[in-house]
Amino acid sequence: MDLSVILALDVLNGAASLFLLCLGLAIIFGMMKIINLAHGEFVMLGAYATVLSTNAGLNIWIAMLVVAPVFVGLVGLVIERCLIRFLYGRLVDSMLATWGLSLFLIGLVTTLFGNTINGVPTPLGGFEIGAYRSSWYTIFLVAMALAMMALVYGVMRFTRFGLVARAVMQNPGMAATLGVNPARIYMATFALGAAVTGLAGGLLAPVSGITPVMGSAFVAKSFITVVGGGAAIISGTASAAGLFGLVNQMGAYLTTPVYGEVILFLSAILLIRLLPQGISGRFFKGTL
């Protein structure tokens, strides 16, 4: 009984963390078709915003839940206006440009703060199940993943902005004839995706190593999850995150964490080979 509970908690935590990491990319890549190779650096900026704000005396919850998404959202807004808006419809160019942006952000943060920075303690206490010890913060991450899933779904499904954003991504010319400014919608959507990514970085700051190159550990996982999930940004990303989280945690439990990562990538390759349109393209057609 204890073992099954431990495995369930590990799988839930892995899936929730992966979903939080991928949700912003699902908005930017899944909706806008921008290959953002600086996605990992957006996560890193959210983590640094949390650490620096907390070290300056701000409450850690405000730093994670407010400062991190607002800061990275504003950074995303500036980047969209200065760079990304020239790259819509140019996949290869967007890939090269965001790769350069990734290197620039790593170099800038390294120059300003060095190769390492003091982290933040994990809030909330811990609990025990037999000999197994864990933190209530892992349960909080699961709750935040569910809350973000519901929030993004609600915004995209039931608000005017969500309706207009989905219409612009599908047919910007037709949306423009109806009085919508596609440039503003692209700008707002990219900033929203960046803010969600910054929130993920803030939430993962207490449980991750904070370095300028920490994003490189996340970007590959995020892309294979979003691609494996397919076009549906909520149902596809959630199902892929759940599947890959299960595969990763089970592989790590049965072998080692390193082999768990290898098994994850092999399973992602197999999934994309069998379902080239992603999970949502096969099972959740027409859903958000």
LINSUL-V566048 format. One record per pair of residues at least 4 apart in sequence whose ideal C-beta (glycine too) atoms are under 7 Angstrom apart, sorted by the first residue. I is the first residue (numbers start at 1). J is the second residue. D is the distance in whole Angstrom. If there is no record, write none. Layout:
i = <I I>
j = <J J>
d = <D D>
This chain:
i = <1 2 2 2 2 3 4 5 5 6 6 6 7 7 8 9 9 9 10 10 11 11 11 11 12 12 13 13 13 13 14 14 14 14 15 15 15 15 15 16 16 16 16 17 17 17 18 18 18 18 18 18 19 19 19 19 19 20 20 20 20 20 21 21 21 21 21 22 22 22 22 22 22 23 23 23 23 23 24 24 24 24 24 24 24 25 25 25 25 25 25 26 26 26 26 27 27 27 27 27 27 28 28 28 28 28 29 29 29 29 29 30 30 30 31 31 31 32 32 32 32 33 34 34 34 35 35 35 35 36 37 37 37 37 37 38 38 38 38 38 39 39 39 39 40 40 40 40 40 41 41 41 41 41 42 42 42 42 42 42 42 43 43 43 43 43 43 44 44 44 44 44 44 45 45 45 45 45 45 45 46 46 46 46 46 46 46 46 46 47 47 47 47 47 47 47 47 48 48 48 49 49 49 49 49 49 49 50 50 50 50 50 50 50 50 51 51 51 51 51 51 52 53 53 53 54 54 54 54 55 58 58 58 59 60 60 60 61 62 62 63 63 63 64 64 64 64 66 67 68 68 68 68 68 69 69 69 69 69 69 70 70 71 71 72 72 72 72 72 72 73 73 73 73 73 74 75 75 76 76 76 76 76 76 77 77 77 78 79 79 79 80 80 80 80 80 81 81 83 83 84 85 85 87 87 87 88 90 91 92 93 94 95 96 97 98 99 100 101 102 103 104 105 106 106 106 107 108 109 109 110 110 110 113 115 115 116 117 119 119 120 120 121 122 122 122 122 123 123 124 124 124 124 125 126 126 126 126 127 127 128 128 134 136 137 137 137 138 139 140 141 141 142 143 144 144 145 146 147 148 148 149 149 149 150 151 152 152 153 153 153 154 155 155 155 156 156 156 156 157 157 158 160 161 162 163 164 164 164 164 165 165 165 166 167 167 168 168 168 168 168 171 172 172 173 174 175 175 176 176 180 181 182 183 184 185 186 187 188 189 190 191 192 193 194 195 196 197 198 199 200 201 204 205 208 209 210 215 218 219 220 221 222 223 224 224 224 225 225 225 225 225 226 227 227 228 228 228 228 228 228 228 229 229 229 229 229 229 229 230 230 230 230 230 230 231 231 231 231 232 232 232 232 232 233 233 234 234 235 235 235 235 235 236 236 236 236 236 237 238 239 239 240 240 241 242 243 244 244 244 244 245 246 247 247 247 247 248 248 248 248 249 250 251 251 251 251 251 252 252 252 255 255 256 257 258 259 260 261 262 263 264 265 266 267 268 269 270 271 272 275 275 275 277 277 279 279 280 280 281>
j = <5 6 129 130 132 7 8 9 129 10 129 132 11 253 12 13 134 138 14 249 15 245 246 249 16 142 17 138 141 142 18 245 248 249 19 241 242 245 246 20 141 142 145 21 141 204 22 221 225 241 244 245 23 145 237 238 241 144 145 148 200 203 43 200 218 221 222 26 222 225 226 237 241 27 148 152 196 237 28 42 193 194 196 197 200 29 36 39 197 222 226 30 226 233 237 31 189 192 193 196 233 32 34 36 190 193 33 34 35 36 226 226 231 233 169 189 233 169 186 189 190 91 84 87 94 91 94 95 98 98 95 98 99 102 219 42 98 101 102 105 43 197 219 222 44 215 216 218 219 45 102 105 106 215 46 72 76 194 197 198 201 47 197 200 201 215 218 48 109 201 212 214 215 49 71 72 75 105 198 201 50 68 72 197 198 199 200 201 202 51 201 202 204 205 208 210 214 52 109 210 53 67 68 71 72 198 202 54 63 64 67 68 120 202 205 55 117 119 120 205 210 56 58 63 67 58 60 63 120 118 62 63 67 63 64 120 123 65 66 67 67 68 202 68 202 203 205 70 71 72 198 199 201 202 73 195 196 198 199 202 74 195 75 198 76 194 195 197 198 201 77 191 194 195 198 78 79 194 80 190 191 193 194 195 81 187 191 82 83 84 101 84 85 187 190 191 85 187 97 101 190 183 186 93 94 97 186 94 95 96 97 98 99 100 101 102 103 104 105 106 107 108 109 110 212 213 111 112 113 212 114 115 212 117 211 212 211 210 205 210 205 206 206 135 137 206 207 137 206 135 136 137 140 136 133 134 135 136 134 136 132 133 138 140 141 206 207 142 143 144 145 203 146 147 148 203 149 150 151 152 196 153 234 238 154 155 156 234 157 234 288 158 159 161 162 162 165 166 288 162 288 162 164 165 166 167 168 175 180 185 169 185 189 170 171 175 172 175 180 182 185 175 176 182 177 178 180 182 180 182 185 185 186 187 188 189 190 191 192 193 194 195 196 197 198 199 200 201 202 203 204 205 208 210 214 214 214 219 222 223 224 225 226 227 228 265 268 229 237 240 241 244 237 272 278 240 244 268 271 272 278 279 236 237 239 240 278 279 280 236 277 278 279 280 281 236 278 280 281 236 280 284 287 288 237 288 238 288 239 280 284 287 288 240 278 279 280 284 241 242 243 279 244 279 245 246 247 248 264 267 268 249 250 251 263 264 267 252 260 261 264 253 254 255 259 260 263 264 256 257 260 259 260 260 261 262 263 264 265 266 267 268 269 270 271 272 273 274 275 276 279 281 282 281 282 283 284 284 287 285>
d = <6 6 5 4 7 6 6 6 6 6 6 5 6 7 6 6 6 7 6 5 6 6 5 5 6 5 6 4 6 7 6 4 6 5 6 5 5 3 7 6 5 4 4 6 6 6 6 6 6 4 6 5 6 5 6 6 4 7 5 7 4 6 7 5 5 7 5 6 5 5 5 5 6 7 6 6 5 6 6 7 5 6 4 3 7 5 7 5 7 5 5 4 5 4 4 5 7 6 4 6 6 5 5 5 6 4 7 6 6 6 6 6 6 5 5 7 6 6 7 6 7 7 6 7 5 6 5 4 7 5 6 4 4 5 7 6 5 4 4 6 7 6 5 6 6 2 6 5 4 6 5 4 6 5 7 5 7 6 4 6 7 7 6 6 4 5 5 6 7 6 7 5 4 6 7 5 6 7 6 6 7 4 5 7 4 6 7 2 5 6 4 7 7 4 7 5 7 6 6 7 6 5 5 4 7 7 7 6 5 5 7 5 6 4 4 6 6 6 5 6 6 6 4 4 5 6 5 5 5 7 6 5 7 7 6 6 6 6 5 6 5 7 7 6 4 6 7 6 6 6 5 6 6 3 6 4 7 5 4 7 6 7 6 6 6 5 6 6 3 7 6 5 5 3 6 7 6 6 6 6 5 7 2 7 7 7 4 6 5 6 7 4 6 5 4 7 6 7 6 7 6 7 7 5 4 6 7 6 6 7 6 6 6 7 6 6 7 6 6 6 6 6 6 6 5 6 6 6 6 4 7 6 4 5 6 7 6 5 7 5 6 5 7 5 5 4 6 6 7 6 4 5 6 6 6 6 5 7 6 6 7 5 6 6 7 7 7 7 7 6 6 6 7 6 6 6 6 6 6 6 7 6 6 6 6 6 6 6 6 5 6 5 5 7 5 4 7 7 6 6 6 7 6 6 6 6 6 7 6 6 6 5 5 6 7 5 5 5 6 5 4 6 6 4 7 7 4 6 6 6 7 7 6 6 6 6 6 6 6 6 6 6 6 6 6 7 7 7 6 6 6 7 5 6 6 6 6 6 6 6 6 6 6 6 6 7 4 6 7 5 6 6 6 6 6 4 7 6 5 6 6 6 3 4 6 4 5 6 6 4 6 2 6 4 4 6 7 6 6 4 4 5 5 6 6 7 6 5 6 5 4 5 7 6 6 6 3 6 6 6 6 5 6 6 6 6 6 6 6 7 7 6 6 6 6 5 5 6 5 7 4 6 6 6 6 4 4 7 7 5 3 4 6 7 7 7 6 6 7 6 6 6 7 6 6 6 6 6 6 6 6 7 5 3 6 6 7 4 7 7>
